[in-house]
Amino acid sequence: MAKIENGRQTVDTRSIRTVSSSHIDDESSLGSDSEINGFASDRRTDKYGFIGGAQQYSEESAQDVPPAVLRQREVKWLDMLTHWDKWMIKRFDKVRLRCQKGVPPSLRGRAWLYLSGGKVKKEQNQGRFQVLDSQPGEPKWIDVIEKDLHRQFPFHEMFVSRGGHGQQDLFRVLKAYTVYRPEEGYCQAQAPIAAVLLMHMPAEDAFWVLVQICEKYLPGYYSPGLEAIQLDGEILFALLRRFSPLAFRHLEKHKIDPILYMTEWFMCAFSRTLPWASVLRVWDMFLCDGVKIIFRVGLVLLKCMLGTREKLKACQGQYETMELLRTIQPRYMQEGFLVREILEVPVTARDVEREHHTQLKRWKKNHGDLNFKSPPRMHGARLIMLAEPPRRQDLQQNPTIVLQVPQPNPELKKSKKKKSVKKSQPTVEIPNPYPLLNDTSRADPPAPPPVNYSNMPDTTPQMDSHNHQQAPLADLPPAKESPLQQSTQSLSSTEQDTYL
């Protein structure tokens, strides 16, 4: 029997590019991702797609929104997405407030695409992802990416299958980025970022949002040397001195560098640390307001775990402190509590930039110039839009799912058209051969008196319109023929005019 490790079978370590459909069919009669990897067919999946693990949904860690409130928020978000440029320029405070309340799940993928500027980037680079996806990529990056695929959210139904559609899309996105930025290549922390995006949007959209995060929100984080993350670690430590002096002195006393505990937090944007409900709320605010949200989350966790003397008594050394930061108490990561604490942290984008300049000067003094010069950091969605003003057509919403409608048979279409024309033909008005006496518009005869049919001539002379009241039947003209009369010939004839 295959060994199960973290809910996955470890017997097959082949490349995802070599896994065939027959291999999947051999392992499971139903072919579901969970059955391939040892999960029972009757397993329960939470509303986020998790089959198990620490990030699975629970009522204690999440804060459910009533359906009526959710419908109202969806209507508001649909209006914002339809007039995105106006909302971002004139009413960005309202956009920020709605991101703080949480983006509706049904619109989260589209909202992230617009907030990050990935929508504009995609429209301005039509077909670029397909070109990048078709290229083979650097072999050294391909090997590393393939080894990391099964480590990304192994308890999520999208990535539980080795070689499944989730892992295939993740491979495509990460490989395309190495081709797009060959000087940066691939960093392992990019995989969970891309995986979170793929849970909410197609591969092409996820790629462009990943590009925006790497270039605008967290520039330099995934470059060789990781100098940018080391700088942000010093920024976090400096901000902690003002926000929680007790926690700052404890970490300084035991010489615990920020890079030891904040690397995974920041590089993965807390996607592997918090419960999933909290991850989504943090990302809603992060893509709206920028990296200051990541700093706020880190400060809240450090203060909650090391901010009182009673808690510091339990960690007298470096090892105990690190263990405490690796196992954060669930109540501090609960969605409602964490969001409230984040919004109360007095750290702005200006504070982050001011401290960044200070730490950069100190870095140059101790280590010299940075080996990798990253582009300037953009603090939030509004600054990204102002830096690269979009065209109106770049913000148009395109359907994600396009249905191919079968073309009708031309001959059948012509026959239907003929039938419809025949049905729509106006009704023919048959003239009344017996008008009223006061109707002067016609000269039709009145009802004829009884006559002897044996004495009736073959032809009928023209009637005098002045004497039509005294005219005999022989003097009556034939009634004006209608198309109906011509077609049936049941009421009149060219040879004999007879009224029955």
Solvent accessible surface area in square Angstrom, and as a share of the most:
residue,aa,sasa,rsa
1,M,234,1.04
2,A,25,0.20
3,K,139,0.59
4,I,80,0.40
5,E,89,0.40
6,N,101,0.52
7,G,15,0.14
8,R,7,0.03
9,Q,41,0.18
10,T,50,0.29
11,V,93,0.54
12,D,20,0.10
13,T,111,0.65
14,R,117,0.43
15,S,27,0.17
16,I,16,0.08
17,R,151,0.55
18,T,83,0.48
19,V,25,0.14
20,S,56,0.36
21,S,81,0.52
22,S,66,0.43
23,H,40,0.18
24,I,42,0.21
25,D,95,0.49
26,D,123,0.64
27,E,67,0.30
28,S,12,0.08
29,S,118,0.76
30,L,135,0.67
31,G,29,0.28
32,S,37,0.24
33,D,32,0.17
34,S,0,0.00
35,E,37,0.17
36,I,12,0.06
37,N,4,0.02
38,G,49,0.47
39,F,37,0.16
40,A,62,0.48
41,S,72,0.46
42,D,117,0.61
43,R,81,0.29
44,R,212,0.77
45,T,52,0.30
46,D,24,0.12
47,K,127,0.54
48,Y,48,0.18
49,G,6,0.06
50,F,5,0.02
51,I,18,0.09
52,G,14,0.14
53,G,41,0.40
54,A,107,0.83
55,Q,26,0.12
56,Q,59,0.26
57,Y,59,0.22
58,S,41,0.26
59,E,140,0.63
60,E,136,0.61
61,S,18,0.12
62,A,9,0.07
63,Q,96,0.42
64,D,87,0.45
65,V,53,0.31
66,P,79,0.50
67,P,96,0.60
68,A,67,0.52
69,V,54,0.31
70,L,36,0.18
71,R,121,0.44
72,Q,110,0.49
73,R,55,0.20
74,E,28,0.12
75,V,102,0.59
76,K,93,0.39
77,W,3,0.01
78,L,79,0.40
79,D,62,0.32
80,M,0,0.00
81,L,1,0.00
82,T,87,0.51
83,H,79,0.35
84,W,3,0.01
85,D,25,0.13
86,K,101,0.43
87,W,28,0.10
88,M,1,0.01
89,I,89,0.45
90,K,157,0.66
91,R,123,0.45
92,F,19,0.08
93,D,104,0.54
94,K,69,0.29
95,V,0,0.00
96,R,70,0.26
97,L,75,0.37
98,R,31,0.11
99,C,0,0.00
100,Q,38,0.17
101,K,97,0.41
102,G,7,0.06
103,V,3,0.02
104,P,1,0.01
105,P,83,0.52
106,S,81,0.52
107,L,11,0.06
108,R,14,0.05
109,G,10,0.10
110,R,95,0.35
111,A,0,0.00
112,W,0,0.00
113,L,14,0.07
114,Y,10,0.04
115,L,2,0.01
116,S,0,0.00
117,G,13,0.12
118,G,0,0.00
119,K,10,0.04
120,V,15,0.09
121,K,34,0.14
122,K,40,0.17
123,E,24,0.11
124,Q,86,0.38
125,N,37,0.19
126,Q,119,0.53
127,G,32,0.31
128,R,99,0.36
129,F,3,0.01
130,Q,95,0.42
131,V,81,0.47
132,L,6,0.03
133,D,36,0.18
134,S,89,0.57
135,Q,69,0.31
136,P,112,0.70
137,G,21,0.21
138,E,86,0.39
139,P,93,0.59
140,K,122,0.52
141,W,58,0.21
142,I,5,0.02
143,D,75,0.39
144,V,55,0.32
145,I,0,0.00
146,E,33,0.15
147,K,130,0.55
148,D,3,0.02
149,L,2,0.01
150,H,52,0.23
151,R,118,0.43
152,Q,7,0.03
153,F,16,0.07
154,P,28,0.17
155,F,58,0.24
156,H,9,0.04
157,E,66,0.30
158,M,31,0.14
159,F,0,0.00
160,V,0,0.00
161,S,0,0.00
162,R,37,0.14
163,G,3,0.03
164,G,7,0.06
165,H,108,0.48
166,G,0,0.00
167,Q,1,0.01
168,Q,83,0.37
169,D,33,0.17
170,L,0,0.00
171,F,15,0.06
172,R,80,0.29
173,V,0,0.00
174,L,1,0.01
175,K,15,0.06
176,A,0,0.00
177,Y,1,0.01
178,T,6,0.03
179,V,34,0.19
180,Y,21,0.08
181,R,67,0.24
182,P,92,0.58
183,E,102,0.46
184,E,20,0.09
185,G,1,0.01
186,Y,14,0.05
187,C,24,0.14
188,Q,108,0.48
189,A,12,0.10
190,Q,2,0.01
191,A,0,0.00
192,P,0,0.00
193,I,0,0.00
194,A,0,0.00
195,A,0,0.00
196,V,0,0.00
197,L,0,0.00
198,L,7,0.03
199,M,37,0.17
200,H,49,0.22
201,M,18,0.08
202,P,65,0.41
203,A,9,0.07
204,E,34,0.15
205,D,16,0.08
206,A,0,0.00
207,F,0,0.00
208,W,0,0.00
209,V,0,0.00
210,L,0,0.00
211,V,0,0.00
212,Q,1,0.00
213,I,0,0.00
214,C,5,0.03
215,E,19,0.09
216,K,29,0.12
217,Y,0,0.00
218,L,0,0.00
219,P,9,0.06
220,G,6,0.06
221,Y,1,0.00
222,Y,7,0.03
223,S,5,0.03
224,P,83,0.52
225,G,54,0.52
226,L,60,0.30
227,E,16,0.07
228,A,20,0.15
229,I,0,0.00
230,Q,65,0.29
231,L,6,0.03
232,D,3,0.01
233,G,1,0.01
234,E,71,0.32
235,I,0,0.00
236,L,0,0.00
237,F,33,0.14
238,A,30,0.24
239,L,6,0.03
240,L,0,0.00
241,R,157,0.57
242,R,138,0.50
243,F,40,0.17
244,S,6,0.04
245,P,64,0.40
246,L,33,0.16
247,A,0,0.00
248,F,16,0.07
249,R,127,0.46
250,H,15,0.07
251,L,0,0.00
252,E,95,0.43
253,K,151,0.64
254,H,37,0.17
255,K,163,0.69
256,I,4,0.02
257,D,83,0.43
258,P,8,0.05
259,I,64,0.33
260,L,96,0.48
261,Y,15,0.06
262,M,0,0.00
263,T,36,0.21
264,E,85,0.38
265,W,12,0.04
266,F,0,0.00
267,M,8,0.03
268,C,5,0.03
269,A,0,0.00
270,F,0,0.00
271,S,0,0.00
272,R,116,0.42
273,T,34,0.20
274,L,1,0.01
275,P,14,0.09
276,W,5,0.02
277,A,6,0.05
278,S,1,0.01
279,V,0,0.00
280,L,7,0.03
281,R,30,0.11
282,V,1,0.00
283,W,0,0.00
284,D,0,0.00
285,M,1,0.00
286,F,0,0.00
287,L,0,0.00
288,C,1,0.01
289,D,9,0.05
290,G,0,0.00
291,V,0,0.00
292,K,25,0.11
293,I,2,0.01
294,I,0,0.00
295,F,0,0.00
296,R,27,0.10
297,V,0,0.00
298,G,0,0.00
299,L,0,0.00
300,V,3,0.02
301,L,0,0.00
302,L,0,0.00
303,K,90,0.38
304,C,18,0.11
305,M,2,0.01
306,L,0,0.00
307,G,19,0.18
308,T,59,0.34
309,R,158,0.58
310,E,127,0.57
311,K,49,0.21
312,L,25,0.13
313,K,142,0.60
314,A,78,0.61
315,C,1,0.01
316,Q,127,0.56
317,G,19,0.18
318,Q,82,0.36
319,Y,155,0.59
320,E,77,0.34
321,T,0,0.00
322,M,17,0.07
323,E,66,0.29
324,L,41,0.20
325,L,6,0.03
326,R,154,0.56
327,T,92,0.54
328,I,14,0.07
329,Q,66,0.29
330,P,103,0.65
331,R,150,0.55
332,Y,17,0.07
333,M,22,0.10
334,Q,42,0.19
335,E,11,0.05
336,G,5,0.05
337,F,54,0.23
338,L,0,0.00
339,V,10,0.06
340,R,135,0.49
341,E,56,0.25
342,I,0,0.00
343,L,71,0.35
344,E,127,0.57
345,V,5,0.03
346,P,86,0.54
347,V,3,0.02
348,T,64,0.37
349,A,29,0.22
350,R,181,0.66
351,D,24,0.12
352,V,0,0.00
353,E,54,0.24
354,R,138,0.50
355,E,37,0.16
356,H,44,0.20
357,H,105,0.47
358,T,58,0.34
359,Q,9,0.04
360,L,35,0.17
361,K,148,0.63
362,R,132,0.48
363,W,33,0.12
364,K,97,0.41
365,K,175,0.74
366,N,100,0.51
367,H,124,0.55
368,G,30,0.29
369,D,101,0.52
370,L,37,0.18
371,N,142,0.73
372,F,52,0.22
373,K,169,0.72
374,S,43,0.28
375,P,69,0.43
376,P,106,0.66
377,R,36,0.13
378,M,40,0.18
379,H,22,0.10
380,G,2,0.02
381,A,2,0.02
382,R,81,0.30
383,L,84,0.42
384,I,7,0.04
385,M,19,0.09
386,L,86,0.43
387,A,54,0.41
388,E,64,0.29
389,P,99,0.62
390,P,30,0.19
391,R,120,0.44
392,R,152,0.56
393,Q,94,0.42
394,D,1,0.00
395,L,16,0.08
396,Q,105,0.47
397,Q,67,0.30
398,N,87,0.45
399,P,99,0.62
400,T,108,0.63
401,I,139,0.71
402,V,100,0.58
403,L,145,0.72
404,Q,161,0.71
405,V,117,0.67
406,P,117,0.73
407,Q,162,0.72
408,P,88,0.55
409,N,83,0.42
410,P,91,0.57
411,E,132,0.59
412,L,94,0.47
413,K,128,0.54
414,K,131,0.56
415,S,44,0.29
416,K,123,0.52
417,K,139,0.59
418,K,147,0.62
419,K,132,0.56
420,S,57,0.36
421,V,93,0.54
422,K,161,0.68
423,K,170,0.72
424,S,85,0.55
425,Q,121,0.54
426,P,111,0.70
427,T,134,0.78
428,V,85,0.49
429,E,147,0.66
430,I,89,0.45
431,P,40,0.25
432,N,77,0.40
433,P,41,0.26
434,Y,107,0.41
435,P,31,0.20
436,L,137,0.68
437,L,165,0.82
438,N,125,0.64
439,D,52,0.27
440,T,128,0.74
441,S,97,0.63
442,R,95,0.35
443,A,61,0.47
444,D,47,0.24
445,P,15,0.10
446,P,59,0.37
447,A,75,0.58
448,P,47,0.30
449,P,79,0.50
450,P,138,0.87
451,V,53,0.31
452,N,90,0.46
453,Y,140,0.53
454,S,94,0.61
455,N,118,0.60
456,M,50,0.22
457,P,67,0.42
458,D,128,0.66
459,T,107,0.62
460,T,51,0.30
461,P,72,0.45
462,Q,161,0.72
463,M,30,0.14
464,D,71,0.37
465,S,59,0.38
466,H,161,0.72
467,N,83,0.43
468,H,62,0.28
469,Q,125,0.56
470,Q,142,0.63
471,A,21,0.16
472,P,71,0.44
473,L,28,0.14
474,A,33,0.26
475,D,44,0.23
476,L,15,0.08
477,P,28,0.18
478,P,81,0.51
479,A,31,0.24
480,K,159,0.68
481,E,65,0.29
482,S,4,0.02
483,P,80,0.51
484,L,99,0.49
485,Q,28,0.12
486,Q,99,0.44
487,S,85,0.55
488,T,77,0.45
489,Q,92,0.41
490,S,80,0.52
491,L,121,0.60
492,S,18,0.11
493,S,52,0.34
494,T,128,0.75
495,E,146,0.65
496,Q,102,0.45
497,D,38,0.20
498,T,41,0.24
499,Y,85,0.32
500,L,202,1.00
